Amino acid sequence: MQEREKRVDDYAYRVELKIKNVESGSEGERNIKFQDTRQFMEPAGYFSAGLLAAGYDPHKKITVTFKSYVGRGTPENLSNVEKRTYSAWEIAAGALQHDKVERGGPINFSFMEIKPEDKQMVSNLESLGKKLQNSWEKTVATPMRNASGELAERSGKADTYTLKGTLKSLHSDKNAFKTLSPEGQEAINRTLNKNGQVIIPNIYGYPLAGYAFIPYTPYDGNANNRPNQGLMVDLKNGTISEIHGDKDFAAWAKVNRDNLVQSFNARDRQGGKDAHWPSAVGVLDNLIEGAPALYPGRQNFVKDKEVPVSELFNYTQSRDSDYYLRFGNLSNGIASEFQKENAKNAVWSDQTEVFGSSQQGWKKAKELWGNTFGYLPVVGNTGNIVFGAHDSLYGMTAQDRAGGTSAAVISGLQLAQEAAFAVVGGAEVEAEKAAIRFNSSAGYDYQWKYNADTSSYEFEPPPQG
């Protein structure tokens, strides 16, 4: 256990150094460093990687039984039994600690049972978790909560940089680009060459963090002209999908439902106490299912009207400024909007997903926290995060993954283009004219492929062999 604690300390120090090193080098290099570090700046990544460094499998499952009794002075009649299964990293992040119950009495009694063979493991995970929680608060949560701070500002710039690289790389992949609709091609050209509009997409005003929407027709500020047709860009996973209206969006949302749930901040997932603030997940599910649900919408300054759930994509009539439709362009505007959203998500991630939780139930912790690395630890590398067997999307090695996400790869590609074509013979060259390709260590190029099953373009390396 002493050695595991040392590894956790070494891991936390390495992440702290990575974050401190972000603001060095060129602007492009800083954006890439942030994207590379970002996987450790989300609860799932931070705590699962911390356990990996300590030699534990963060996905190990532990089932705990919760029982309730009623009686007079003593527990007599069993009233409820519930089994909850936790991953090891969820326990380290505080999920079980949050769920622990008092014995209760004198009428209602509650008990929690952990299998004897799991008790020591739970104790170890919670002990290591306290160390990780302390370093999380200091290294990640506190700086990201500051909406005007350096780290939050970099997050907005990095998202914008990734978006630009994503659009440019699809534009330069002639085979893929020509299969886009004429409206889609024009939207990309307008965004890149004419500094066109970028929207942070929403559902009933709830922003979808990690996504960007390029409208076919730019939003003109008239709330009646809801922009529901355009290109949906998944910045993290490297996909672009054409959305031709509300039905298309519902179909796309069904395929991407789990990722969309993760894009809501934890406060919006829970919802509020009145009809104007339902759970974002409930709204999403009703939209996907095509349920005949109606939500309060603004008719005028003093009167509501009922709005069908099918019309809540990119909602434009929220009364609360936090839930207005947000937009800008690549040169200025959208980076600050990304920044605000990332900081807001960090505030609620800290308050409701990690230790000290007071409201959030953990029955759907996987949905709340998102996906972890999916790797098994290699023992013997103190303080290092070394990956062995894994289940990444395209079967790439850790080296080929170039930082762990498509965002990091695309940002690296963008930087490579800037470095190669920024100055030739003392004269600047228009970067847009240069094809964007990225050679990995395996010796092949990344490209865009159309996936008919998901109706989207996916950024991936071609198969080897």
C-alpha positions in Angstrom: 0.0 0.0 0.0 2.9 2.3 0.7 4.2 1.8 -2.8 0.8 2.4 -4.3 0.5 5.7 -2.3 3.8 6.8 -3.7 2.7 6.0 -7.2 -0.4 8.0 -6.7 1.7 11.0 -5.5 4.0 10.6 -8.4 1.1 10.5 -10.8 -0.5 13.6 -9.4 2.8 15.4 -9.6 3.2 14.4 -13.3 -0.3 15.7 -14.1 0.4 18.9 -12.3 3.6 19.3 -14.4 1.7 18.6 -17.6 -0.8 21.4 -16.8 1.9 23.9 -15.8 3.7 23.1 -19.1 0.7 23.9 -21.3 1.4 27.6 -21.6 4.8 27.2 -23.3 5.8 27.1 -26.9 3.9 28.5 -29.9 0.1 29.1 -29.8 -0.5 25.9 -31.7 1.8 23.9 -29.4 -0.1 25.2 -26.4 -3.4 24.1 -27.8 -2.0 20.6 -28.5 -0.6 20.4 -25.0 -3.9 21.3 -23.5 -5.8 18.7 -25.6 -3.2 16.1 -24.7 -3.6 17.0 -21.0 -7.4 17.3 -21.1 -8.0 13.6 -20.7 -6.6 14.0 -17.1 -8.7 17.0 -16.4 -12.0 15.2 -16.3 -13.1 13.1 -13.3 -13.2 9.9 -15.3 -9.7 10.3 -16.7 -8.1 11.7 -13.6 -9.2 9.1 -11.2 -9.0 6.1 -13.5 -5.4 7.0 -14.5 -4.5 7.6 -10.9 -5.5 4.0 -10.1 -3.7 2.8 -13.2 -0.5 4.4 -11.9 -1.1 2.6 -8.5 -1.4 -0.7 -10.3 -5.1 -1.2 -10.0 -7.6 -1.9 -12.7 -9.9 1.1 -12.6 -12.8 -0.9 -14.1 -12.9 -3.7 -11.5 -16.5 -4.0 -10.4 -17.6 -4.1 -6.7 -21.2 -4.7 -5.8 -22.6 -3.3 -2.6 -26.0 -4.2 -1.2 -28.2 -1.5 0.5 -31.1 -2.7 2.8 -33.9 -0.9 4.5 -35.9 -2.1 7.4 -38.9 -0.8 9.4 -39.6 -1.5 13.0 -40.1 -0.1 16.5 -36.8 0.5 18.1 -35.2 -2.3 16.2 -35.1 -3.3 12.5 -37.8 -5.9 12.1 -39.3 -6.0 8.6 -37.2 -5.7 5.4 -38.7 -3.0 3.2 -36.2 -2.6 0.4 -33.1 -4.2 -1.1 -30.9 -2.5 -3.7 -27.7 -3.6 -5.3 -25.3 -1.0 -6.7 -22.2 -1.9 -8.7 -19.3 0.5 -8.7 -16.1 0.6 -10.8 -12.9 0.9 -8.7 -12.3 4.5 -10.0 -15.8 5.5 -9.0 -15.1 4.5 -5.5 -11.8 6.4 -5.5 -13.7 9.5 -6.8 -16.2 9.3 -3.8 -19.2 7.5 -5.2 -19.5 4.9 -2.5 -18.6 7.4 0.2 -21.5 9.6 -1.0 -23.9 6.6 -0.9 -23.0 5.4 2.6 -26.0 5.3 4.9 -26.5 5.9 8.6 -28.1 3.1 10.6 -31.1 5.2 11.3 -34.0 4.6 13.7 -36.2 4.5 15.7 -38.6 3.5 12.9 -36.7 3.4 9.6 -33.3 1.6 9.5 -30.7 1.4 6.7 -27.7 -0.9 6.3 -25.0 -1.3 3.7 -23.3 -4.6 3.1 -19.9 -5.1 1.4 -18.8 -8.6 0.6 -16.0 -9.7 3.0 -13.6 -10.3 0.1 -14.1 -6.8 -1.1 -13.8 -4.8 2.1 -10.0 -4.4 2.0 -10.1 -3.4 -1.6 -12.8 -0.7 -0.9 -10.7 0.5 2.1 -7.6 0.8 -0.1 -9.5 2.5 -2.9 -11.0 5.1 -0.6 -7.7 5.8 1.0 -6.0 6.3 -2.3 -9.0 8.3 -3.4 -8.6 10.8 -0.7 -5.1 11.6 -2.0 -6.4 11.9 -5.5 -9.3 14.0 -4.4 -7.0 16.5 -2.7 -4.7 16.8 -5.7 -7.7 17.0 -8.0 -9.0 20.0 -6.1 -5.7 21.8 -6.2 -4.5 20.9 -9.7 -7.7 20.7 -11.8 -10.9 21.9 -10.1 -9.7 25.2 -8.6 -8.0 26.6 -11.8 -10.8 25.4 -14.1 -13.5 26.9 -12.0 -12.1 30.4 -12.7 -14.0 31.4 -15.8 -11.5 34.1 -16.6 -8.4 32.1 -15.6 -5.6 31.0 -17.8 -6.6 27.4 -17.9 -10.2 28.1 -18.8 -9.1 30.6 -21.4 -6.8 28.0 -23.0 -9.7 25.5 -23.1 -11.7 27.8 -25.2 -8.8 28.5 -27.6 -8.0 24.8 -27.8 -11.6 23.9 -28.7 -11.5 26.6 -31.4 -8.2 25.3 -32.7 -9.5 21.8 -32.9 -12.7 22.9 -34.7 -10.7 24.8 -37.3 -8.4 21.8 -37.8 -11.3 19.5 -38.1 -13.1 21.6 -40.8 -9.8 22.2 -42.7 -8.9 18.5 -42.7 -12.3 17.5 -44.1 -12.1 20.3 -46.6 -8.7 19.1 -47.9 -9.8 15.4 -48.1 -11.3 15.8 -51.6 -12.9 12.4 -51.8 -14.8 13.0 -48.5 -15.6 16.7 -49.1 -17.2 16.2 -52.4 -19.7 13.8 -50.9 -21.1 16.5 -48.6 -24.3 18.2 -49.6 -23.8 21.5 -51.5 -25.1 23.3 -48.3 -22.5 21.5 -46.2 -19.6 22.4 -48.5 -20.7 26.0 -48.5 -21.0 26.0 -44.7 -17.4 24.8 -44.3 -16.1 27.2 -47.0 -17.9 30.2 -45.3 -16.6 29.3 -41.9 -13.0 28.9 -43.0 -12.7 31.5 -45.7 -15.3 34.2 -44.7 -15.1 33.8 -40.9 -18.6 32.4 -40.8 -20.7 31.6 -37.8 -20.2 28.8 -35.3 -22.9 27.9 -32.8 -22.6 26.0 -29.5 -25.6 23.6 -30.0 -28.2 23.1 -27.3 -31.3 21.2 -26.3 -33.9 23.4 -24.6 -31.0 25.8 -24.0 -28.8 23.2 -22.3 -25.5 23.5 -24.1 -23.8 20.5 -25.6 -20.2 20.9 -24.4 -17.6 19.4 -26.8 -19.7 20.1 -29.9 -19.9 22.8 -32.5 -22.7 23.4 -35.0 -22.1 25.1 -38.4 -25.5 26.3 -39.7 -26.3 26.2 -43.4 -28.0 29.6 -42.8 -26.4 31.7 -40.1 -28.6 32.6 -37.2 -29.7 36.3 -37.5 -30.7 36.9 -33.9 -34.4 36.5 -34.6 -35.7 34.0 -32.1 -38.2 32.7 -34.6 -35.5 31.7 -37.0 -34.2 28.7 -35.1 -31.0 27.3 -36.8 -31.8 23.5 -37.0 -29.9 22.6 -40.2 -26.2 22.4 -40.6 -23.1 20.4 -39.7 -22.7 18.9 -36.2 -19.0 18.6 -35.2 -18.0 16.3 -32.3 -14.7 17.9 -31.3 -13.5 15.1 -29.0 -14.3 12.0 -31.2 -13.6 13.5 -34.6 -16.9 13.2 -36.4 -19.0 15.5 -38.6 -22.7 14.9 -39.3 -25.1 16.7 -41.5 -28.3 17.6 -39.8 -31.2 18.4 -42.1 -33.8 19.5 -39.6 -35.4 18.3 -36.3 -36.0 14.7 -37.4 -32.4 14.3 -38.5 -31.2 15.7 -35.2 -33.4 13.2 -33.3 -32.0 10.3 -35.3 -28.4 11.6 -34.7 -29.0 12.1 -31.0 -30.3 8.5 -30.7 -27.0 7.2 -32.1 -24.9 9.6 -29.9 -27.1 9.5 -26.8 -24.5 8.5 -24.3 -21.9 11.1 -25.4 -24.6 13.8 -25.4 -25.6 12.9 -21.8 -21.9 13.4 -20.9 -21.9 16.8 -22.6 -24.4 18.3 -20.2 -23.0 19.8 -17.1 -24.0 17.9 -13.9 -26.3 20.6 -12.7 -28.4 20.5 -15.8 -28.5 16.7 -15.8 -30.2 16.8 -12.4 -32.6 19.6 -13.3 -34.4 22.0 -11.0 -37.6 22.2 -9.0 -39.9 23.9 -11.5 -41.2 23.1 -15.0 -38.8 25.5 -16.7 -35.8 23.5 -15.5 -36.4 19.8 -16.2 -33.6 17.2 -16.3 -31.6 17.7 -19.5 -31.4 13.9 -19.8 -35.2 13.6 -19.6 -35.6 16.3 -22.3 -33.1 14.4 -24.5 -34.8 11.1 -24.1 -38.2 12.5 -24.9 -36.7 14.2 -28.0 -35.1 10.9 -29.2 -38.3 8.9 -28.5 -40.5 11.4 -30.2 -42.7 11.6 -27.1 -45.7 14.0 -27.2 -44.0 16.0 -24.5 -44.5 19.8 -24.1 -42.2 22.2 -22.3 -42.8 25.8 -21.2 -41.5 28.3 -23.7 -41.5 32.0 -24.0 -44.4 33.6 -25.9 -43.6 37.1 -24.8 -42.0 38.8 -21.8 -44.8 37.8 -19.4 -46.5 34.8 -21.0 -45.4 31.2 -21.6 -46.4 28.9 -24.4 -46.1 25.1 -24.8 -43.3 24.0 -27.1 -43.2 20.4 -28.5 -40.0 18.6 -27.5 -39.3 18.0 -31.2 -38.6 21.7 -31.5 -36.1 22.1 -28.7 -32.9 21.6 -30.7 -30.9 24.9 -30.7 -33.7 26.5 -28.7 -33.6 30.3 -29.1 -36.2 31.6 -26.6 -34.9 30.9 -23.1 -35.6 33.5 -20.4 -32.3 32.8 -18.6 -29.2 34.3 -20.2 -27.2 31.2 -19.2 -29.3 29.3 -21.7 -29.3 31.7 -24.7 -28.2 30.3 -28.0 -24.5 31.1 -28.2 -22.5 31.8 -31.3 -19.4 33.5 -32.7 -16.7 32.9 -35.4 -13.3 31.3 -35.5 -11.4 34.5 -35.4 -13.1 36.0 -32.3 -16.2 35.2 -30.3 -16.6 31.4 -30.3 -13.4 30.8 -28.2 -14.8 32.9 -25.3 -18.1 31.0 -25.5 -16.3 27.7 -25.3 -14.3 29.1 -22.4 -17.4 30.0 -20.5 -19.0 26.7 -21.1 -15.9 24.7 -20.0 -15.5 26.7 -16.8 -19.2 26.3 -15.9 -19.0 22.5 -16.5 -15.9 22.4 -14.2 -17.8 24.2 -11.4 -20.6 21.6 -11.5 -18.3 18.7 -12.1 -16.5 19.6 -8.9 -19.7 20.2 -6.9 -21.7 17.2 -7.9 -19.5 14.5 -9.4 -16.4 14.3 -7.1 -16.2 14.1 -3.3 -18.4 16.3 -1.1 -21.5 15.5 -3.2 -24.8 16.5 -1.7 -27.4 15.9 -4.4 -26.2 13.6 -7.1 -27.2 9.9 -7.0 -24.6 7.6 -8.5 -26.8 5.0 -10.1 -25.7 6.3 -13.5 -22.2 7.2 -12.8 -20.9 5.9 -16.1 -23.2 8.3 -17.9 -22.2 11.2 -15.6 -18.5 10.7 -15.8 -18.1 9.5 -19.3 -15.6 6.9 -20.6 -12.2 6.2 -19.1 -9.1 5.2 -21.0 -10.1 1.5 -21.2 -6.5 0.3 -20.5 -5.1 -2.3 -18.1 -2.1 -1.2 -16.1 1.5 -2.4 -16.7 3.1 -2.9 -13.3 6.6 -1.7 -12.5 6.6 1.9 -13.8 6.4 4.1 -10.7 4.6 7.3 -11.4 4.2 6.6 -15.1 1.0 5.9 -16.9 1.9 2.9 -19.0 -0.8 1.2 -21.1 -1.1 -2.4 -22.0 -4.1 -4.2 -23.5 -6.8 -1.9 -24.5 -10.1 -1.4 -26.4 -9.6 1.9 -28.2 -12.0 2.6 -31.1 -9.7 1.7 -34.0 -7.2 -0.6 -32.3 -4.3 1.9 -32.4 -1.3 1.6 -30.1 -0.8 4.1 -27.3 1.8 5.8 -29.4 -0.4 6.0 -32.5 -3.2 7.5 -30.4 -1.2 10.7 -30.2 -2.5 11.9 -26.9 -5.6 9.8 -26.6 -8.2 11.6 -28.5 -9.1 12.6 -32.1 -8.9 16.2 -30.8 -5.2 15.8 -30.0 -4.5 14.2 -33.4 -6.4 16.9 -35.4 -4.7 19.7 -33.4 -1.3 18.1 -34.1 -2.2 17.9 -37.8 -3.2 21.6 -37.7 0.1 22.5 -36.1 2.1 20.4 -38.6 0.4 22.3 -41.4 1.2 25.7 -39.8 4.8 24.8 -39.3 5.2 23.5 -42.8 3.5 26.2 -44.7 3.6 29.3 -42.6 6.8 30.7 -44.1 8.4 29.8 -47.4 11.2 32.0 -48.6 10.3 34.7 -46.1 6.7 35.0 -47.5 3.6 33.7 -45.7 1.6 31.1 -47.6 -2.1 30.8 -47.3 -2.6 27.7 -45.0 -6.0 27.0 -46.5 -4.4 26.0 -49.8 -2.3 23.3 -48.3 -3.7 19.8 -48.0 -3.8 18.7 -44.4 -2.3 15.2 -43.8 -0.8 13.7 -40.7 1.7 10.8 -40.8 1.6 8.7 -37.6 4.5 6.7 -36.3 2.9 3.6 -38.0 3.5 5.3 -41.4 0.0 5.9 -42.6 -2.2 8.9 -43.1 -5.4 9.8 -41.3 -8.5 10.4 -43.5 -12.2 11.0 -43.3 -14.6 8.1 -43.9 -18.3 8.1 -44.2 -20.1 5.8 -41.8 -23.5 4.9 -43.3 -24.6 3.3 -40.0 -24.2 6.6 -38.1 -24.7 8.9 -41.1 -21.5 10.8 -40.2 -17.9 11.4 -41.3 -15.3 9.9 -39.0 -11.7 10.9 -38.7 -9.5 7.8 -38.6 -6.4 6.1 -39.9 -6.9 3.8 -42.8 -6.6 0.1 -42.0 -3.1 -1.3 -42.1 -1.9 -4.0 -44.5 
